[in-house]
Each structure stands twice: as C-alpha cells, then as structure tokens.
Amino acid sequence: MKIYNFNAGPSMLPREVVEQTAAAVLDYNGMGLSLMELSHRSPEFKPILDEARLLLKELLDVPRGYEVLFLGGGASMHFCMVPYNLLNGKAAYLNTGTWASKAIKEAKLFGEVVEVATSADKAFSYIPKEFTVPVDASYLHITSNNTIYGTQMRYDLDSPIPLVADMSSDILSRPVDVSKYNCIYGGAQKNLAQSGLSFVIVKESALGKVERDIPSILDYRVHIANGSMFNTPPTLPVFTALRNLRWVKQQGGVKEMERRAAERAEVLYEEIDGNPLFVGTAACEDRSFMNIDFIMAPGYEPLESDFVSFAAERGIVAIKGHRSVGGFRASCYNAMPLEGAKALAVCMRDFKKKIKG
Ligand SMILES: *Cc1c(COP(=O)(O)O)cnc(C)c1O
C-alpha cells in the first residue's frame, strides 16, 4: 500500500532525496566510506556545503550583501541568536502563535519587545492585519507560516523597518522578496532536510550594530567569517539539504513549488468546505498552503479517532492535529504529491458516505 505521510515535522522528503542520503550513508561516491565518517574539512564535504549555500541563494534570488549559513540547532536557537545579534534597544514582534510567542519570550532577555498585535483572542486562527510598527525598533519579527494553527502570510509584508522571519515551515514554498528582510531563519526539518540543521539568510550590513558581547558560537558574524564552518556542521543533514535543493531546482524552482502548494491546498480546502463532517479552523483569507488544519464539525466530535483509523487503513498517516489545537492537520510540504492531497480528500468523502450514507 502506498503511504502518504502528512507529518508536520520532521516530515516527508522527496523519495529520491531519501534514497540519495541512504546511499551516501553506506558508501559516499564509491570511496568505500560513509559520508558520516568523513571530516567536515575534507575535500569531499566542503563542496557539499558550498553548493548548498549557493543553491539556496539562487533559488530564493538572494540579493548581494546577504550570507547563507547552515548551523546546528533548530529554529529555537535563532529565537535567541536573532535578538542577540540584531536587537538594539527595541524590537517589534507579531504574535501569531506558539512559535512566535516563544521567539518573543527569548527576545525579552535582550531589550524592549513591542508586541504589535496578537491573534491569541481567537486561538491564533487568523493573522492580524491592522497594527502600528514602532519605527525606532531594530526589526519586525514575523512567523510566515504558523505550523500549529495552519495560518500563513503568503506575502512579504510592507513594513517601515526591516523584517525578520521564522520561515521554518514554508521556506522554498514560494518566491520571497529577500530584500525586505534583515534575517530569514528556520529549522530544516519541515521543508528542507531532516532534523539537526537550521538555515539562516542574514544581511551582513545589519550585523555588528549591538553593544553587547556575543559568545562566538551565537555570533552570526563569526559563522560568516568561517564560511559556516566555525564548528562542525551537521554534515549528513547538509548533504540531504543539498540534494533537496537540487530537487527543487530540477522541478522548476520555488514558483513551481508555489503552484503545486496552491493546487494541493485547493483540493483539501474544497473538500473541508463541502463536507458536512468537517470544518476548517483558520480564517479563510489566512489559510496556510503548508499545514491544513480542520476539525470534526459540531456534533461529530466523537468520530475524530474513527477518522484517523479510517485514513490509516488507506495509507494516510500522521493527520492528527497538534495537541494544542486537536482535530486534524494535513501538512503538505514540497515533497507531498498532488495525489496525496487527492487521496485524503477522497478519504474524507468516503468517510462521510460511511457515516451519513
Ligand atoms: C517547528 C518550528 C519551530 C521549532 O523548530 P525547532 O527546530 O524544533 O527549534 C519554530 N518555528 C516554526 C514556525 C516551526 O514550524
């Protein structure tokens, strides 16, 4: 039976990328050695890291003056590194969910944090649109895709000050105007590679403006000066990231990824809106193309676990919603084929037939 993996992260990767990683673990390039056994300073690994950094720049059309880093740790590490390196006195944060709240908590250790708006009043089911940005703040931090709540800013916000974005769960899913951002970061395990790796795109001229001393390992400038090799990077995840970046390029780049994401999302939201057993949880205009959240319609709540089993019998796995939202979440990152979205939609329709005839 074909399995459709809707995990939110770590999540599905293109099969060929998984296979290439598996092969490199056993025998890298016919050397008789595992890639895991090679020095990060070896002539074999260095080109992998360099090409991955270049390819991320190419795919996102990153302007001059920006550097790409691949570091250990996850997005959560950058909740601390971003203010450490960029917060000079005051920073503005848009609170759109759990991850944004965690970023805010860390930033408060480094200065004044202005929460410009929050959607906590409606369980983070929408993206606030009306708010004032303090022009004397160092940056406005946003979470472009709220993995847990299924909301997304599929646009580059107009802001009077530079943006900083946590793009953990929608990097490479659409073109981005990088020039609006001083920093874009995220964990790799949603749409780039396996866990253990994070990515950063940072504007060099935005660095070096804070007074505080920064420990070397947390200083973006130190990592830039060392070509993302200040310490040992997670070599295998960097290899997987490279193969996935090559895959994205070969498939047609981020514009094509965006087209596919829209197509998958339309199939699923159409079913959610037309099926009396289910309702979507996110405000329609803010619905994420990456994480599609829905719950049982009022009156059908007791059928939740039945639907999870019904789907699993059809090879549709990992659709349970985040523990803080409940219901279901179908995560559809770049690697999810359209047929996966269609299989889930058909499954929802069949479940309705089973329950209501
Ligand atoms: C998963 C996720 C995180 C947390 O990432 P870690 O790598 O576990 O620190 C942060 N932000 C967003 C938007 C996420 O989806």
PDBQT file of the ligand as one rigid body, heavy atoms in Angstrom, charges set to zero:
ROOT
HETATM    1  C1  LIG A 401       8.939  23.564  14.014  1.00  0.00    +0.000 C 
HETATM    2  C2  LIG A 401       9.001  25.033  14.177  1.00  0.00    +0.000 A 
HETATM    3  C3  LIG A 401       9.869  25.653  15.097  1.00  0.00    +0.000 A 
HETATM    4  C4  LIG A 401      10.740  24.872  16.042  1.00  0.00    +0.000 C 
HETATM    5  O1  LIG A 401      11.818  24.370  15.395  1.00  0.00    +0.000 OA
HETATM    6  P1  LIG A 401      12.998  23.620  16.183  1.00  0.00    +0.000 P 
HETATM    7  O2  LIG A 401      13.917  23.317  15.059  1.00  0.00    +0.000 OA
HETATM    8  O3  LIG A 401      12.406  22.423  16.846  1.00  0.00    +0.000 OA
HETATM    9  O4  LIG A 401      13.572  24.583  17.163  1.00  0.00    +0.000 OA
HETATM   10  C5  LIG A 401       9.897  27.025  15.134  1.00  0.00    +0.000 A 
HETATM   11  N1  LIG A 401       9.118  27.772  14.334  1.00  0.00    +0.000 NA
HETATM   12  C6  LIG A 401       8.264  27.206  13.453  1.00  0.00    +0.000 A 
HETATM   13  C7  LIG A 401       7.421  28.094  12.595  1.00  0.00    +0.000 C 
HETATM   14  C8  LIG A 401       8.185  25.832  13.342  1.00  0.00    +0.000 A 
HETATM   15  O5  LIG A 401       7.332  25.273  12.466  1.00  0.00    +0.000 OA
ENDROOT
TORSDOF 0
